[in-house]
Amino acid sequence: MDIEAESKIIQSFVDKGNYHAAMNIAISALNDCRRKEDQLGIDVFLGVIRGIAETMTEEFGS
């Protein structure tokens, strides 16, 4: 998997405010890395998911 390309796709959805799509793509990428036992990819996409959640918390949280 091209982690950089996938991350750019995910970021494009975050930039548009489409967090649902961004999260789904990130989870799919994470699962793909898990199937391939790619620990670096797993760690990267867990960080991406955490970042999306933090962005949503900043935007919608009180």
N, C-alpha and C positions, 0 to 999 in steps of 0.2 A: 504494500500500500504506500502511496505517496502521501506521507503525513502532511507535508507542507501544502500540497494542492488541496487536500481534504480540509485542512484548517482554513484555507482561504475561502473555500465554499461556505463553510460553517460561519465564518466571520461576515460574509456578505449577507447572510440571513439575519445575523445579530444586528448588523448595521441598518437593516430595513425594519427592525423591531419584530421580526418573525421568529420569536424564541422557540416556539413549538417545533418548527422545522429544524432550526439549528440544533436543538436538543436531540431530536430524533436522528439526525445525521450523525451527530457525535456519538450517540449510543450505538448506532449501527457500526460506526468505525471502531469503537471500543470492542464490540462483539467480534468483529472481523479479526482484530489483533489478538483477542483471547483465543479464537480458534487456531490461529497460527502460532500461538505461544510467543508473541512478540511483546516482551515486557516493556521495552521502550515505548512502543505505540500505546500500550495500555496506560502507562503513566502519563503520556502526553494527552490522551483523550480524557482521562479522568480529570486532568487539569483544565482542559477545555470545558468540560461539563461544569466543573466548579466555577469557572469564570462566567459562564452563562448564568448560572444560578446567582452569583454575586451581582451581575449586571441587572438581573430582574429584581433582586432585593433592593438595589439602589433606586431603581426606577419606580417600583410599586410599593415598597415597604414604607412603614410609617416611622 
